[in-house]
Amino acid sequence: MTAADFLVTTPLPDPGMRLLEAAGSVTVAASRMTRAELADACESGDYRVVVAQLQDEFDAALLDRAKIAGISNFAVGYNNIDIAAATANSIIVGNTPGVLTDATADLALLLILAVARRCVEADTFVRSGKFSGWEPELLLGHDVSGRTLGLAGFGRIARATARRALAFGMTVNFSPRPPGERVVSTEELGEFAGRVHQLAWPELVATSDYLSVHVPLTDETRHLVDESVFRSMKSSAILINTARGPIVDETALVAALRDGTIAGAGLDVYEDEPRLAAGLAALPNTVLLPHIGSATVPVRAEMARRCAENAVAIARGELPPYPVNPEARAR
């Protein structure tokens, strides 16, 4: 490897930086890079691999001019990268899959409980000195046990969420690939056979007390949850999103929450992150978290290790252990 092997847009947690520094020279951006700064760096020929974050956008125009061997994304998702353009330009992309399943499922259940039982409102109530003793109708919320959870998607995180919800005595339904349909066999359901039920997307929306989003962001799932979906949900229903922000039409969500079309929402991701749709932050029937689905020390450490291993392999001209587009290497 040559000088300046790695451009790191945001420092990785341990052991990521140590692994990169042991493998070659590392340049760390002094602050969050603008698109122009990122484009200039990629075009300069000074770096073999960019170690990137979800906020770093690699569109086709940037990738067509880039003189890099690859991008190692510090995330499971990679919707910030035009994969087709990367592949066409022989730029390998790596990600960090299979690390944050349990942590994100824990957070989904946390949001269900927090919104249902109005935990943030209750905490603020106590801290503001308003608590004067037990009252029969103080901060009444919604039940979780015995209620119906609808899962949009049924991949690893959705299944882990289902496992937790079943332990809480919830009825669990799912739609595997909304808005499209496919039949999930008993064999594929495995441990969940007879314990969860597949529904068509419109029926899932209409019957869920809690609708939790667990699909990747694609052209088909962008604004999957829109005004028409909110109108079809129960007025007592609560929306949970720990997947990707643009899957939910956030402006329509604000209107639905404000008008009482649905009862509440728990979000860890946002459509135009880190900005929120106008009015969202003022709504009391929400719990809003700062994209912390994977934010445990062990999970972030393992993500950093995999991200660094991807970057080192790409810099050496090898296929990374966690490739998104392995076909790019053959071009």
URQUI-V879430 format. One record per backbone hydrogen bond with DSSP energy under -1.0 kcal/mol. CO is the residue of the C=O (numbers start at 0). NH is the residue of the N-H. E is the energy in kcal/mol with one decimal. If there is no record, write none. Layout:
CO:NH:E
CO:NH:E
//
This chain:
4:48:-2.4
5:26:-2.9
6:50:-3.2
7:28:-2.6
12:15:-2.1
14:18:-2.1
15:19:-2.0
16:20:-2.8
17:21:-1.7
19:23:-1.4
24:5:-2.0
26:7:-3.2
33:37:-2.5
34:38:-2.7
35:39:-2.5
36:40:-2.2
37:41:-2.4
38:42:-2.0
39:43:-1.1
41:66:-3.4
47:68:-2.9
47:69:-1.4
48:6:-2.6
49:71:-2.6
50:8:-2.2
51:73:-3.0
52:55:-1.9
57:81:-2.5
58:62:-2.5
59:63:-2.5
68:91:-2.2
69:49:-2.0
70:93:-2.6
71:51:-2.1
72:74:-2.2
74:95:-2.1
77:80:-1.8
79:57:-3.1
80:82:-1.3
81:85:-2.4
82:86:-2.7
83:87:-2.3
84:88:-1.3
85:90:-3.2
86:89:-1.8
91:70:-2.6
92:323:-3.3
93:72:-2.9
99:103:-2.5
100:104:-2.2
101:105:-2.6
102:106:-1.7
103:107:-2.3
104:108:-2.1
105:109:-2.4
106:110:-2.7
107:111:-2.1
108:112:-2.6
109:113:-3.1
110:114:-2.6
111:115:-2.2
112:116:-2.6
113:118:-2.2
115:141:-2.8
117:121:-2.5
118:122:-2.5
119:123:-2.4
120:124:-2.2
121:125:-2.1
122:126:-2.6
123:127:-1.9
124:129:-1.8
125:128:-1.8
134:137:-1.4
143:146:-2.1
146:170:-2.4
147:208:-1.9
147:209:-1.9
148:172:-2.8
149:211:-2.9
150:152:-1.1
150:174:-2.4
151:213:-2.6
154:158:-2.6
155:159:-2.2
156:160:-2.3
157:161:-2.6
158:162:-2.3
159:163:-1.6
160:164:-2.6
161:165:-2.7
162:166:-1.3
164:169:-2.2
165:168:-1.7
168:145:-1.4
170:148:-3.3
171:196:-1.6
172:150:-2.2
173:198:-2.7
174:152:-2.9
176:179:-1.3
184:188:-1.9
185:189:-1.5
188:191:-2.2
189:192:-1.9
191:194:-2.5
191:195:-1.7
196:173:-2.3
199:203:-2.6
200:204:-2.5
201:205:-1.9
202:206:-1.7
203:207:-1.2
208:237:-2.0
209:149:-3.5
210:239:-2.8
211:151:-2.8
217:221:-1.5
220:223:-2.3
224:248:-2.7
225:229:-2.4
226:230:-2.2
227:231:-1.0
228:232:-1.0
233:236:-1.5
236:262:-2.3
236:263:-1.2
237:210:-2.5
238:265:-2.8
239:212:-2.6
240:267:-2.3
243:246:-1.4
244:247:-2.1
245:222:-2.6
246:224:-2.4
247:249:-1.1
248:252:-2.0
249:253:-2.3
250:254:-1.8
251:255:-2.3
252:256:-2.6
253:257:-2.6
254:258:-2.4
255:260:-1.7
255:261:-1.4
263:238:-2.2
264:286:-1.8
265:240:-2.3
266:288:-3.0
269:272:-1.1
271:274:-2.0
276:279:-2.1
279:282:-1.5
284:264:-1.6
286:266:-2.5
288:290:-1.4
291:294:-1.7
293:295:-2.3
295:299:-2.6
296:300:-2.0
297:301:-2.1
298:302:-2.6
299:303:-2.4
300:304:-2.1
301:305:-2.4
302:306:-2.7
303:307:-2.5
304:308:-2.5
305:309:-2.4
306:310:-2.2
307:311:-2.8
308:312:-2.2
309:313:-2.4
310:314:-2.4
311:315:-1.4
312:317:-3.0
313:316:-1.8
321:94:-2.0
324:327:-2.2
325:328:-1.4
327:330:-1.0
//
